[in-house]
Amino acid sequence: MNKQILKLKLPAIDKLVLLYIIDNSLYVQFNERSSEMAKALGLTRNNILQALENLQIGGFITTTKDGLARFRSTKLTSKTKQLLND
């Protein structure tokens, strides 16, 4: 777990979702349905969607919705990658 991420002034759910994305993306694109992520983290789908929105607004991730496949294509931003390298 990255200590820099834990020190961020973000809600706990946002940190949890960000760490989950980091652990499962390996610096490449992360594709997982919000319902799958919610199940893995023991949260609701709405919690995940709100956290993803907050992380995108905060500049930690970028997301692109894919309506046909019903998932978000998520990438870590350079801001997040810098935190991981510190």
Secondary structure as UniProt FT lines:
FT   HELIX           3..7
FT   HELIX           12..25
FT   TURN            26..27
FT   STRAND          30..32
FT   HELIX           34..41
FT   HELIX           45..57
FT   TURN            58..59
FT   STRAND          61..66
FT   TURN            67..70
FT   STRAND          71..76
FT   HELIX           78..85
//
